[in-house]
Amino acid sequence: MTQQEKPNNPYARMTNLADARLGAKAIHSTDDFFADMNRMLQNHAPVWKEGVYDDNGKWMDGWESRRKRQQGHDHCTVRLGLPGRIRGLNIDTSFFTGNYAPSVSLEACYLAQGDPTDDTVWQEIQPALNLQGDSHHIQAINCDEVFSHVRFHMYPDGGVARLRIYGEVAKDWSGQTDELVDLAAMGNGGRALLCSDEHFGTMDNILAPGRGINMGDGWETARRRIPGFDWVIIALGHAGVVSEIEVDTAHFKGNFPDSCSIQAAFVEGGSDEQMAAQSLYWPELLPSQKLSMHHIHQYTDQVSDMGPVTHVRLNIFPDGGVSRLRIKGRIVAQGKGA
């Protein structure tokens, strides 16, 4: 596999709980002499910098410890960006060839506040797994418990480019007031499920915190050469009544969509594939609106009063790039008739 190819990852539609954009942070490691532990939590794909060295050796995009000359092994503790139920892993050794970790394992714990101490009890969720260099290792995790931290072990030493921990955000909505909340935000459990195309930028970027940092930090489709338009389907973190919408085209100047519209529905079952077909018939939450470059477009009066919805579909005409999508509303009980 070349590093330009995407792995067959059935968990990619879930939230990466170890995403630095969500606040995930490596808080301790036994050693990160060659490459800082927090690099393995970066959202962007690993990169190779030919001929680049720092004071300790070859610059690597990941976490890399020095060669161990005594008994033991290296490990790193990560505070997840959001507590959640872990469903899958992608342990990525891209560009690590003669220096990758030959074996790894993963433990997890839940702490309502603070970080682990020597007294913390850890639970193994991924037993020792043999790795290959310059490869993606996709693993299923069968556990319904909520975790806030993980401890990643490398045996005995070496490097890993990225640690992706996919799961479901365990957000406590019980204390939510009647204030507006971004129902589509990653931090609230919003997920990008399907899209027509993501040639230049991935669909999940539009749900990330903050404004996009550059044109690569958004969702951008290829130039459309046939009739039609592009779209993306978002599962909201909680059912809600939408009253405000923001479509941000930050950094998209010569390639922003001409216009957009949003459809929505309250979905109570069915597969993602079935949803793609049915979404064609969802009613409009936001009628077609002209867009402009590098601008936050805010809509309130234009938003239709549809009642509770769980999913939205952003349509862009005919193609182009969007940096962020905010779907603001007030939560309601998950059952439509509740």
Residue frames as qw, qx, qy, qz and C-alpha x, y, z in Angstrom:
[[0.000, 0.887, 0.461, 0.000, 0.00, 0.00, 0.00],
 [0.360, 0.358, -0.044, 0.860, 1.26, 3.45, -0.85],
 [0.153, -0.373, -0.545, 0.735, 0.59, 6.17, 1.67],
 [0.244, 0.062, -0.215, -0.944, -1.63, 7.99, -0.86],
 [0.467, -0.253, -0.758, -0.377, -4.16, 5.15, -0.69],
 [0.505, -0.409, 0.286, -0.704, -6.89, 5.19, 1.94],
 [0.010, -0.093, 0.982, -0.166, -7.18, 2.08, 4.11],
 [0.495, -0.374, -0.635, -0.460, -10.42, 0.11, 4.16],
 [0.095, 0.047, -0.648, 0.754, -11.54, 1.49, 7.50],
 [0.285, -0.547, -0.729, -0.295, -15.09, 0.65, 8.63],
 [0.387, -0.641, -0.469, 0.469, -14.71, 3.03, 11.59],
 [0.328, 0.109, 0.147, 0.927, -13.85, 6.14, 9.57],
 [0.217, -0.612, -0.418, -0.635, -17.41, 7.49, 9.93],
 [0.602, -0.668, -0.399, 0.181, -17.04, 7.52, 13.71],
 [0.089, -0.966, 0.167, -0.177, -15.40, 10.27, 15.75],
 [0.699, 0.256, -0.454, 0.489, -11.65, 10.04, 16.31],
 [0.564, -0.799, -0.207, -0.003, -11.61, 10.52, 20.08],
 [0.696, -0.406, 0.107, 0.582, -7.82, 10.97, 19.95],
 [0.427, 0.679, 0.254, 0.540, -7.99, 13.92, 17.53],
 [0.404, -0.179, -0.238, 0.865, -5.88, 16.86, 18.71],
 [0.107, -0.357, -0.287, -0.883, -8.49, 19.21, 17.22],
 [0.601, -0.574, -0.442, -0.337, -10.91, 17.98, 19.89],
 [0.367, -0.785, 0.337, -0.368, -8.38, 18.58, 22.66],
 [0.982, -0.121, -0.077, 0.127, -6.77, 15.15, 22.78],
 [0.067, 0.864, -0.458, 0.198, -3.31, 15.39, 24.30],
 [0.838, 0.040, -0.462, 0.289, -0.42, 13.07, 25.07],
 [0.384, -0.869, 0.100, -0.296, 0.32, 13.91, 28.71],
 [0.505, -0.641, 0.578, 0.013, 3.17, 11.50, 29.51],
 [0.900, 0.349, -0.260, -0.023, 5.58, 9.15, 27.80],
 [0.838, -0.423, 0.156, 0.308, 8.57, 7.16, 28.94],
 [0.425, -0.355, 0.427, 0.715, 10.56, 8.55, 26.01],
 [0.565, 0.753, 0.338, 0.000, 9.97, 10.65, 22.89],
 [0.484, -0.522, 0.308, 0.631, 13.57, 11.43, 22.03],
 [0.327, 0.036, 0.623, 0.709, 13.24, 11.33, 18.25],
 [0.165, -0.367, -0.502, -0.765, 9.66, 12.52, 17.70],
 [0.255, -0.129, 0.430, -0.856, 7.26, 14.32, 20.04],
 [0.146, 0.235, 0.944, -0.179, 4.45, 12.13, 21.39],
 [0.348, 0.573, 0.398, -0.626, 1.74, 14.66, 20.42],
 [0.215, 0.390, -0.566, -0.694, 2.54, 14.36, 16.73],
 [0.035, -0.093, -0.975, -0.197, 0.75, 11.01, 16.58],
 [0.145, 0.568, 0.703, -0.403, -2.55, 12.74, 17.51],
 [0.115, 0.398, -0.213, -0.885, -2.55, 15.22, 14.63],
 [0.679, 0.446, 0.416, -0.410, -5.53, 15.04, 12.30],
 [0.532, 0.695, -0.339, -0.345, -3.70, 15.40, 8.99],
 [0.983, 0.144, -0.068, 0.093, -2.09, 12.41, 7.30],
 [0.651, -0.559, 0.260, 0.443, 1.56, 11.80, 8.20],
 [0.503, 0.850, -0.155, -0.032, 4.15, 13.45, 5.97],
 [0.859, -0.108, 0.112, 0.487, 7.71, 12.60, 4.98],
 [0.066, 0.977, -0.154, -0.129, 10.30, 15.39, 4.96],
 [0.897, 0.276, -0.050, 0.342, 13.20, 14.26, 2.84],
 [0.570, 0.370, -0.229, 0.697, 16.56, 15.27, 4.26],
 [0.287, -0.745, 0.077, -0.597, 15.14, 17.08, 7.31],
 [0.673, -0.136, -0.602, 0.408, 16.97, 16.48, 10.60],
 [0.340, -0.880, 0.029, -0.330, 16.83, 18.08, 14.03],
 [0.103, -0.725, 0.622, -0.278, 19.33, 17.96, 16.90],
 [0.661, -0.262, 0.657, -0.250, 18.34, 14.38, 17.80],
 [0.399, -0.026, 0.858, 0.322, 18.21, 12.86, 14.33],
 [0.028, -0.235, -0.695, -0.679, 15.84, 12.36, 11.39],
 [0.388, 0.071, 0.256, -0.883, 12.61, 14.34, 11.74],
 [0.114, -0.212, -0.946, -0.217, 9.65, 11.96, 11.82],
 [0.436, -0.241, -0.094, -0.862, 5.94, 12.73, 11.81],
 [0.787, -0.324, -0.488, -0.194, 4.73, 10.65, 14.75],
 [0.585, -0.720, 0.326, -0.181, 5.91, 9.43, 18.14],
 [0.839, 0.321, -0.393, 0.194, 9.34, 7.82, 18.22],
 [0.649, -0.726, 0.223, 0.023, 11.45, 6.73, 21.18],
 [0.128, 0.721, -0.678, -0.070, 15.16, 6.04, 21.20],
 [0.749, 0.141, -0.646, -0.047, 16.61, 2.52, 20.90],
 [0.709, -0.621, 0.152, -0.298, 16.14, 0.80, 24.25],
 [0.478, 0.495, -0.682, 0.246, 19.34, -0.55, 25.77],
 [0.132, -0.183, 0.812, -0.538, 17.83, -2.05, 28.92],
 [0.012, -0.354, -0.935, 0.014, 14.85, -4.12, 30.00],
 [0.183, 0.559, 0.451, -0.672, 11.35, -2.72, 29.67],
 [0.306, 0.484, 0.628, 0.527, 9.32, -0.98, 26.99],
 [0.014, -0.013, -0.025, 0.999, 7.97, 2.46, 26.15],
 [0.002, -0.630, -0.775, -0.037, 4.44, 3.73, 26.70],
 [0.013, 0.161, 0.077, 0.984, 2.47, 6.94, 26.31],
 [0.048, 0.533, 0.748, -0.393, -0.63, 8.18, 28.16],
 [0.001, 0.253, 0.422, 0.871, -3.22, 10.10, 26.13],
 [0.231, 0.411, 0.551, -0.689, -6.11, 12.18, 27.45],
 [0.280, 0.460, 0.743, 0.397, -8.87, 11.72, 24.88],
 [0.024, -0.188, -0.146, -0.971, -10.41, 14.84, 23.42],
 [0.635, -0.225, -0.031, -0.739, -13.85, 13.54, 24.42],
 [0.419, -0.141, 0.856, -0.267, -14.91, 10.62, 26.62],
 [0.695, 0.277, -0.273, -0.605, -16.50, 7.89, 24.56],
 [0.883, -0.040, 0.456, -0.099, -17.08, 4.26, 23.70],
 [0.012, -0.595, 0.675, 0.437, -14.17, 2.95, 21.66],
 [0.871, 0.311, 0.252, -0.287, -15.15, 0.86, 18.62],
 [0.879, 0.377, 0.089, 0.278, -12.03, 0.69, 16.49],
 [0.424, -0.716, 0.281, 0.478, -8.38, 1.64, 16.03],
 [0.738, 0.637, -0.049, 0.216, -6.09, 2.64, 13.22],
 [0.583, -0.657, 0.292, 0.378, -2.46, 2.28, 14.25],
 [0.631, 0.773, 0.011, 0.073, -0.57, 3.89, 11.38],
 [0.680, -0.469, 0.280, 0.489, 3.16, 3.37, 10.84],
 [0.576, 0.790, 0.137, 0.158, 3.38, 5.45, 7.64],
 [0.353, 0.826, -0.333, 0.286, 7.02, 6.20, 6.72],
 [0.489, -0.603, 0.606, -0.174, 8.33, 4.23, 9.72],
 [0.836, 0.346, -0.401, -0.142, 10.29, 1.38, 8.11],
 [0.661, 0.180, -0.618, 0.385, 13.43, 0.39, 10.01],
 [0.078, 0.179, -0.521, 0.831, 12.24, 2.20, 13.12],
 [0.601, -0.366, -0.270, -0.657, 8.58, 1.18, 13.66],
 [0.490, -0.342, 0.648, -0.472, 7.37, -0.43, 16.88],
 [0.247, 0.124, -0.926, -0.258, 7.27, -4.21, 16.29],
 [0.346, -0.448, -0.824, -0.023, 4.39, -4.73, 18.72],
 [0.160, -0.290, 0.189, -0.925, 1.86, -2.56, 20.59],
 [0.248, -0.484, -0.836, 0.071, -1.05, -2.84, 23.02],
 [0.144, -0.450, -0.059, -0.879, -3.64, -0.43, 24.41],
 [0.247, -0.405, -0.772, 0.423, -5.19, 0.08, 27.85],
 [0.138, -0.544, -0.251, -0.789, -7.97, 2.49, 28.82],
 [0.227, -0.357, -0.707, 0.567, -9.61, 4.00, 31.90],
 [0.099, -0.748, -0.400, -0.521, -12.36, 6.45, 32.81],
 [0.332, -0.277, -0.441, 0.786, -11.82, 9.39, 35.14],
 [0.039, 0.856, 0.516, 0.013, -14.60, 11.90, 35.77],
 [0.053, 0.988, -0.121, 0.082, -11.93, 14.54, 36.36],
 [0.387, -0.740, 0.534, 0.135, -8.17, 14.83, 36.40],
 [0.603, 0.531, -0.579, -0.140, -5.53, 12.57, 34.88],
 [0.929, -0.135, -0.343, 0.032, -4.29, 9.07, 35.80],
 [0.283, -0.771, 0.521, -0.231, -2.03, 8.49, 38.78],
 [0.163, 0.359, -0.916, 0.066, 0.00, 5.52, 39.95],
 [0.361, 0.080, 0.802, -0.470, -3.17, 4.21, 41.62],
 [0.615, 0.338, -0.139, -0.699, -5.27, 4.26, 38.46],
 [0.634, 0.037, 0.772, -0.006, -6.66, 0.88, 37.39],
 [0.296, 0.452, -0.503, -0.674, -6.27, 0.26, 33.66],
 [0.801, 0.224, 0.509, -0.223, -8.25, -2.11, 31.46],
 [0.235, -0.263, 0.723, 0.594, -6.61, -3.76, 28.45],
 [0.630, 0.534, 0.278, -0.490, -8.76, -3.23, 25.37],
 [0.740, 0.602, -0.282, -0.103, -6.24, -4.25, 22.68],
 [0.855, -0.376, 0.285, 0.214, -3.87, -7.12, 23.50],
 [0.326, -0.552, 0.528, 0.557, -0.38, -7.20, 22.03],
 [0.710, 0.650, 0.243, -0.115, -0.55, -6.71, 18.27],
 [0.622, -0.167, 0.417, 0.641, 2.32, -7.24, 15.83],
 [0.293, 0.850, 0.047, -0.435, 2.90, -4.31, 13.47],
 [0.729, 0.295, 0.328, 0.524, 4.41, -3.88, 10.03],
 [0.258, -0.406, 0.078, 0.873, 6.28, -0.86, 8.82],
 [0.132, 0.182, -0.365, -0.903, 4.69, 1.81, 6.62],
 [0.252, -0.294, -0.867, -0.314, 1.20, 0.30, 7.08],
 [0.497, -0.329, 0.097, -0.797, -2.28, 0.86, 8.53],
 [0.215, -0.068, -0.954, 0.197, -3.45, -1.58, 11.20],
 [0.514, -0.299, -0.137, -0.792, -7.26, -1.49, 11.57],
 [0.219, -0.047, -0.923, 0.311, -8.57, -3.20, 14.70],
 [0.498, -0.556, -0.419, -0.517, -12.06, -3.70, 16.15],
 [0.038, 0.171, -0.694, 0.699, -12.64, -2.99, 19.84],
 [0.508, -0.438, -0.646, -0.365, -15.61, -4.76, 21.43],
 [0.318, -0.257, -0.611, 0.677, -16.31, -2.81, 24.60],
 [0.116, -0.756, -0.501, -0.406, -19.34, -0.75, 25.69],
 [0.484, -0.649, -0.298, 0.506, -17.64, 1.07, 28.56],
 [0.201, 0.959, 0.031, 0.200, -16.88, 4.80, 28.41],
 [0.763, -0.197, -0.055, 0.613, -13.21, 5.80, 28.58],
 [0.003, 0.993, 0.027, -0.112, -11.47, 9.15, 29.06],
 [0.098, -0.788, 0.586, 0.162, -7.78, 8.13, 28.77],
 [0.974, 0.203, -0.097, 0.024, -5.70, 5.49, 27.02],
 [0.397, -0.706, 0.550, 0.202, -2.20, 4.14, 27.63],
 [0.811, 0.552, -0.166, -0.104, -0.42, 3.07, 24.46],
 [0.674, -0.517, 0.492, 0.189, 2.43, 0.56, 24.80],
 [0.645, 0.649, -0.389, -0.107, 5.24, -0.06, 22.29],
 [0.841, -0.388, 0.370, 0.078, 7.33, -3.22, 22.68],
 [0.563, -0.471, -0.369, 0.570, 10.13, -2.54, 23.21],
 [0.127, -0.598, 0.042, 0.790, 10.60, 0.84, 21.47],
 [0.354, 0.258, 0.665, 0.605, 10.31, 2.50, 18.07],
 [0.128, 0.215, -0.026, -0.968, 7.81, 4.72, 16.33],
 [0.243, 0.564, 0.789, 0.029, 4.17, 5.09, 15.28],
 [0.135, 0.248, 0.294, 0.913, 2.97, 7.81, 12.91],
 [0.429, -0.286, -0.057, -0.855, -0.66, 8.12, 14.02],
 [0.024, -0.196, -0.928, 0.316, -2.94, 6.66, 16.68],
 [0.419, -0.200, -0.276, -0.841, -6.60, 6.97, 15.68],
 [0.043, 0.162, 0.900, -0.401, -9.16, 5.90, 18.28],
 [0.326, -0.208, -0.465, -0.796, -12.62, 5.75, 16.74],
 [0.114, -0.314, -0.878, 0.344, -15.79, 5.67, 18.79],
 [0.181, -0.724, -0.530, -0.403, -19.00, 7.27, 19.91],
 [0.046, 0.393, -0.324, 0.859, -18.91, 10.49, 21.93],
 [0.407, -0.497, -0.747, 0.173, -20.44, 9.94, 25.37],
 [0.001, -0.331, 0.084, -0.940, -21.83, 13.42, 25.93],
 [0.103, -0.445, -0.773, 0.440, -24.01, 14.03, 28.98],
 [0.054, -0.422, -0.397, -0.813, -26.99, 15.98, 27.65],
 [0.369, -0.602, -0.697, 0.125, -28.90, 15.87, 30.94],
 [0.290, -0.605, -0.258, 0.696, -27.68, 19.30, 32.03],
 [0.245, 0.222, 0.443, 0.834, -28.28, 20.96, 28.68],
 [0.157, 0.486, 0.373, -0.775, -30.31, 24.16, 28.99],
 [0.526, 0.693, 0.484, -0.095, -32.65, 25.61, 26.39],
 [0.021, -0.775, 0.321, 0.544, -29.78, 27.50, 24.79],
 [0.763, 0.591, -0.196, -0.176, -28.75, 26.99, 21.18],
 [0.605, -0.462, 0.611, 0.216, -26.13, 24.30, 20.62],
 [0.393, 0.531, -0.600, -0.451, -24.28, 23.23, 17.47],
 [0.890, -0.029, 0.342, -0.301, -25.95, 19.86, 16.95],
 [0.867, 0.480, -0.125, 0.051, -23.55, 18.91, 14.16],
 [0.003, -0.830, 0.535, -0.158, -20.28, 19.67, 15.98],
 [0.654, 0.225, -0.703, 0.164, -17.77, 16.85, 16.42],
 [0.062, 0.240, -0.676, 0.694, -17.58, 17.76, 20.09],
 [0.588, -0.011, 0.348, -0.730, -21.30, 17.10, 20.43],
 [0.586, 0.034, 0.808, -0.040, -21.18, 13.77, 18.62],
 [0.619, 0.664, 0.000, -0.419, -21.99, 14.99, 15.09],
 [0.577, -0.213, 0.702, 0.358, -20.67, 12.70, 12.36],
 [0.442, 0.523, -0.394, -0.613, -20.23, 12.95, 8.59],
 [0.788, 0.023, 0.591, -0.170, -21.70, 9.72, 7.20],
 [0.662, 0.334, 0.571, 0.354, -21.61, 9.82, 3.42],
 [0.119, 0.737, -0.110, -0.657, -20.70, 12.18, 0.61],
 [0.780, 0.609, 0.097, -0.108, -20.66, 12.24, -3.17],
 [0.727, 0.472, -0.179, 0.466, -16.94, 13.02, -3.33],
 [0.455, -0.872, 0.105, 0.143, -14.06, 14.15, -1.09],
 [0.812, 0.461, -0.067, 0.352, -11.21, 14.39, -3.54],
 [0.345, 0.607, -0.289, 0.655, -9.29, 17.26, -1.92],
 [0.141, -0.341, 0.556, -0.745, -10.61, 17.50, 1.67],
 [0.222, -0.201, -0.952, 0.070, -12.47, 15.08, 3.92],
 [0.347, -0.599, -0.480, -0.539, -16.11, 15.47, 4.85],
 [0.603, -0.573, -0.481, 0.275, -15.51, 15.27, 8.62],
 [0.396, 0.046, -0.115, 0.910, -13.49, 18.51, 8.49],
 [0.160, -0.507, -0.275, -0.801, -16.65, 20.62, 8.22],
 [0.659, -0.634, -0.355, -0.196, -17.69, 19.54, 11.75],
 [0.670, -0.025, -0.383, 0.636, -14.35, 20.33, 13.42],
 [0.305, -0.797, -0.309, 0.421, -13.94, 23.07, 16.07],
 [0.235, -0.624, 0.170, 0.726, -12.98, 26.62, 15.13],
 [0.562, 0.743, -0.092, -0.351, -12.53, 28.08, 11.67],
 [0.931, 0.253, 0.077, 0.251, -10.51, 26.21, 9.08],
 [0.483, -0.672, 0.239, 0.509, -6.80, 26.92, 9.22],
 [0.009, -0.420, 0.588, 0.691, -6.29, 26.63, 5.44],
 [0.645, 0.250, -0.327, -0.644, -7.96, 25.31, 2.30],
 [0.455, 0.146, -0.878, -0.028, -6.97, 21.75, 3.18],
 [0.019, 0.111, 0.799, -0.591, -8.91, 21.97, 6.45],
 [0.548, 0.262, 0.146, -0.781, -12.33, 21.64, 4.85],
 [0.655, 0.259, 0.710, 0.021, -14.40, 19.47, 2.53],
 [0.261, 0.629, -0.329, -0.655, -13.60, 19.98, -1.15],
 [0.824, 0.291, 0.484, -0.043, -14.80, 17.97, -4.12],
 [0.463, -0.045, 0.562, 0.684, -13.20, 17.50, -7.53],
 [0.262, 0.331, -0.197, -0.885, -14.25, 19.74, -10.41],
 [0.609, 0.337, 0.680, -0.233, -17.55, 18.34, -11.69],
 [0.030, 0.303, -0.611, -0.731, -17.47, 17.65, -15.45],
 [0.157, -0.316, -0.871, -0.343, -20.88, 15.99, -15.68],
 [0.396, -0.537, -0.199, -0.718, -24.37, 17.22, -14.73],
 [0.704, -0.458, -0.534, 0.103, -25.35, 17.09, -11.08],
 [0.161, -0.806, 0.275, -0.499, -24.06, 18.41, -7.77],
 [0.472, 0.161, -0.768, 0.402, -22.18, 17.29, -4.67],
 [0.627, -0.590, -0.103, -0.498, -23.57, 16.53, -1.21],
 [0.284, 0.217, -0.817, 0.453, -22.71, 15.29, 2.28],
 [0.654, -0.530, -0.418, -0.344, -24.97, 13.67, 4.90],
 [0.081, 0.404, -0.609, 0.677, -24.45, 14.54, 8.59],
 [0.584, -0.486, -0.650, -0.003, -25.79, 12.65, 11.60],
 [0.198, -0.755, 0.170, -0.601, -26.46, 15.18, 14.37],
 [0.211, 0.238, -0.807, 0.497, -25.13, 14.48, 17.85],
 [0.135, 0.328, 0.776, -0.522, -28.65, 14.77, 19.26],
 [0.099, 0.630, 0.678, 0.365, -32.12, 15.27, 17.84],
 [0.159, -0.455, -0.262, 0.836, -33.08, 18.92, 17.83],
 [0.320, 0.847, 0.425, -0.005, -35.09, 21.76, 16.36],
 [0.554, 0.021, 0.187, 0.811, -32.82, 23.81, 14.11],
 [0.072, 0.920, 0.334, -0.192, -33.14, 27.60, 14.05],
 [0.046, 0.903, -0.322, -0.281, -29.71, 28.87, 12.88],
 [0.913, 0.196, 0.217, 0.285, -27.26, 27.66, 10.24],
 [0.070, -0.852, 0.368, 0.366, -23.74, 28.77, 9.31],
 [0.888, 0.337, 0.181, 0.257, -21.93, 27.81, 6.12],
 [0.272, -0.842, 0.299, 0.356, -18.30, 28.94, 6.19],
 [0.831, 0.521, 0.039, 0.191, -16.22, 29.06, 3.00],
 [0.336, -0.859, 0.329, 0.204, -13.03, 30.22, 4.76],
 [0.366, -0.487, 0.663, 0.436, -9.97, 30.01, 2.44],
 [0.499, 0.365, 0.728, 0.296, -12.09, 28.86, -0.50],
 [0.061, 0.628, -0.056, -0.774, -11.78, 31.69, -3.03],
 [0.340, 0.375, -0.570, -0.647, -11.52, 30.40, -6.60],
 [0.348, 0.007, -0.922, -0.170, -13.26, 27.16, -5.70],
 [0.300, 0.120, 0.646, -0.692, -16.20, 27.90, -3.38],
 [0.237, 0.440, 0.854, 0.145, -19.62, 26.50, -4.40],
 [0.049, -0.345, -0.344, -0.872, -21.90, 28.75, -6.40],
 [0.562, -0.386, 0.030, -0.731, -24.78, 28.00, -4.01],
 [0.137, 0.060, -0.952, 0.268, -25.98, 25.53, -1.40],
 [0.654, -0.362, -0.162, -0.644, -29.13, 24.10, 0.13],
 [0.046, -0.225, 0.891, -0.391, -29.81, 21.88, 3.14],
 [0.704, -0.246, -0.471, -0.471, -32.34, 19.09, 3.54],
 [0.137, -0.319, 0.763, -0.546, -33.19, 17.40, 6.84],
 [0.729, -0.222, -0.503, -0.408, -35.20, 14.58, 8.38],
 [0.561, -0.453, 0.569, -0.396, -35.90, 12.68, 11.58],
 [0.645, 0.289, -0.687, -0.173, -34.42, 9.24, 10.83],
 [0.708, -0.430, 0.375, -0.417, -35.37, 6.34, 13.09],
 [0.797, -0.156, 0.578, 0.081, -33.59, 3.43, 11.42],
 [0.774, 0.630, 0.059, 0.024, -32.07, 1.98, 8.27],
 [0.787, -0.117, 0.163, 0.584, -28.55, 1.70, 6.88],
 [0.147, -0.632, 0.172, 0.741, -26.34, 4.54, 5.73],
 [0.162, -0.014, 0.737, 0.656, -26.57, 3.28, 2.14],
 [0.023, 0.632, 0.762, 0.140, -30.38, 3.31, 2.26],
 [0.149, -0.784, -0.274, 0.536, -30.25, 6.80, 3.78],
 [0.216, -0.311, 0.415, 0.827, -28.29, 8.13, 0.80],
 [0.010, 0.325, 0.757, 0.566, -31.15, 7.27, -1.53],
 [0.185, -0.729, -0.654, 0.075, -33.91, 8.42, 0.82],
 [0.281, -0.546, -0.137, 0.778, -32.20, 11.75, 1.50],
 [0.134, 0.174, 0.525, 0.822, -33.11, 12.84, -2.02],
 [0.273, -0.590, -0.612, -0.450, -36.68, 13.21, -0.77],
 [0.366, -0.468, -0.509, 0.623, -36.01, 14.93, 2.56],
 [0.080, 0.933, 0.333, 0.106, -37.72, 18.34, 2.87],
 [0.441, 0.540, -0.150, 0.701, -35.67, 21.52, 2.66],
 [0.505, -0.631, -0.359, 0.468, -34.40, 22.98, 5.90],
 [0.131, -0.672, 0.141, 0.715, -32.61, 25.77, 4.03],
 [0.681, 0.684, 0.258, -0.027, -33.65, 26.69, 0.46],
 [0.738, 0.313, 0.111, 0.588, -30.94, 27.38, -2.12],
 [0.232, -0.934, -0.004, 0.273, -28.63, 30.24, -1.11],
 [0.598, 0.714, -0.199, 0.306, -25.89, 31.96, -3.11],
 [0.769, -0.505, -0.011, 0.391, -22.44, 31.69, -1.57],
 [0.281, 0.918, -0.241, 0.145, -19.36, 33.90, -1.72],
 [0.736, 0.290, -0.474, 0.387, -15.69, 33.28, -1.18],
 [0.436, 0.099, -0.539, 0.714, -13.95, 33.17, 2.22],
 [0.326, -0.341, 0.061, -0.880, -17.05, 34.15, 4.17],
 [0.056, 0.192, 0.898, -0.393, -19.27, 32.98, 7.05],
 [0.354, -0.268, -0.469, -0.763, -22.84, 32.82, 5.72],
 [0.091, 0.112, 0.780, -0.608, -25.38, 33.01, 8.54],
 [0.369, -0.276, -0.600, -0.654, -29.03, 32.05, 8.14],
 [0.139, 0.145, 0.745, -0.636, -31.93, 32.43, 10.58],
 [0.526, 0.373, 0.179, -0.743, -35.02, 33.79, 8.81],
 [0.535, 0.381, -0.589, -0.471, -34.35, 31.48, 5.86],
 [0.046, 0.139, -0.977, 0.157, -34.40, 28.32, 8.04],
 [0.579, -0.274, -0.512, -0.572, -37.66, 26.36, 7.75],
 [0.490, -0.321, 0.563, -0.583, -39.59, 25.36, 10.87],
 [0.617, 0.156, -0.716, -0.286, -39.46, 21.57, 10.48],
 [0.845, -0.458, 0.072, -0.267, -39.66, 20.37, 14.05],
 [0.616, -0.560, 0.542, 0.115, -37.15, 17.79, 15.36],
 [0.769, 0.555, -0.311, -0.063, -34.50, 16.38, 12.99],
 [0.822, -0.442, 0.310, 0.182, -31.63, 13.92, 13.44],
 [0.650, 0.004, 0.472, 0.595, -29.83, 14.20, 10.05],
 [0.281, 0.836, -0.002, -0.471, -29.07, 16.91, 7.52],
 [0.740, 0.249, 0.423, 0.460, -27.84, 16.83, 3.96],
 [0.044, -0.762, 0.149, 0.629, -25.74, 19.74, 2.67],
 [0.707, 0.507, 0.410, 0.274, -25.96, 20.13, -1.11],
 [0.185, -0.657, 0.232, 0.693, -23.39, 22.26, -2.94],
 [0.659, 0.652, 0.374, 0.028, -23.96, 23.40, -6.55],
 [0.905, 0.164, -0.313, -0.238, -22.27, 22.22, -8.60],
 [0.864, -0.031, -0.319, 0.387, -19.07, 21.44, -6.65],
 [0.118, 0.772, -0.248, 0.574, -16.31, 23.13, -4.63],
 [0.505, 0.017, -0.670, 0.544, -15.21, 23.54, -1.05],
 [0.478, -0.755, -0.142, -0.425, -16.79, 24.31, 2.34],
 [0.223, 0.468, -0.655, 0.550, -14.74, 24.87, 5.47],
 [0.040, 0.073, 0.816, -0.572, -17.31, 24.49, 8.27],
 [0.416, -0.416, -0.560, -0.583, -21.02, 23.75, 8.74],
 [0.044, -0.005, 0.682, -0.730, -22.84, 24.75, 11.94],
 [0.420, -0.424, -0.652, -0.468, -26.36, 23.44, 12.59],
 [0.016, 0.114, -0.579, 0.807, -27.62, 25.27, 15.68],
 [0.551, -0.399, -0.471, -0.561, -30.75, 24.31, 17.55],
 [0.467, -0.412, 0.513, -0.591, -32.34, 23.16, 20.76],
 [0.141, 0.112, -0.983, -0.032, -32.31, 19.50, 21.73],
 [0.743, -0.149, -0.016, -0.653, -35.45, 17.41, 22.05],
 [0.740, -0.209, 0.616, -0.169, -36.13, 13.88, 23.28],
 [0.114, -0.321, 0.821, 0.458, -34.63, 11.27, 20.95],
 [0.253, 0.384, 0.885, 0.078, -37.97, 9.58, 20.28],
 [0.005, 0.247, 0.375, 0.893, -39.91, 11.63, 17.73],
 [0.437, -0.579, -0.523, -0.447, -43.16, 11.11, 19.55],
 [0.516, -0.305, -0.571, 0.561, -41.68, 11.78, 22.99]]
